[in-house]
Amino acid sequence: MLTHKNLVMTDALYDYLRRVSLRESAVAEQLRTATAALPNARMQVPPEQGQFLALLVRLMGARRCLEIGTFTGYSALAVASALPPDGVLVACDVSEEWTAIARQFWAAAGVADRIALRLGPARETLAALIAAGEAGSYDFAFIDADKPNYDAYYEAVLTLLRPGGLIVFDNMFLGGRVLDPDDTSESVRAIRALNEKLHHDERVFIAMLPLADGVTLALKQA
């Protein structure tokens, strides 16, 4: 029988985690509150995950970042706030409606000039960046979009990252659905396949973390 040391995250323990560790700006809190009122609010990353992304960006000294899936902009705000003044985050999304909310809060936080929003299918945006000669020029990427395209995003982002660059994948547990043999939906099949692929992909060094809905870090090997 397998044993593990991961605690069950009770509401009380989660409240404690936030109370003693969360450093959330007023603008970020306002954005999170505004998004919570939307019908698809679950698409927003939790604040501790945003803080984790910002820490990774700072730890790497990242200057050029990618985001696949922006929604109302909370994760982009976290990443952009961790960039130096001349840093840039290329944020890819298809929704004018949701990113219009994001733009308001990016401006309020003073980081709008660090975020280049690209509206349109992310696969096309990434292909255009590669065609423009930007392969190997990015430091960090966060993938949190439509699950059936995760593998395509991974391959394109891996091309765009420099050696030593980092990819962060969100929703790699899909609420535990990856373990349900009766769930054969396209999204679940795509994430299962990518998890297996990453496990054996020697182009990257990986770690899967039980953070939020499952987060995988993939460091591009030299």
PyMOL commands that set and color helices and strands:
alter all, ss='L'
color gray80, all
select helices_A, chain A and resi 11-21+26-36+41-43+47-60+74-82+96-109+112-114+122-131+147-160+174-179+186-200
alter helices_A, ss='H'
color red, helices_A
select strands_A, chain A and resi 64-68+88-93+115-119+138-143+161-169+204-209+215-220
alter strands_A, ss='S'
color yellow, strands_A
deselect
rebuild
show_as cartoon
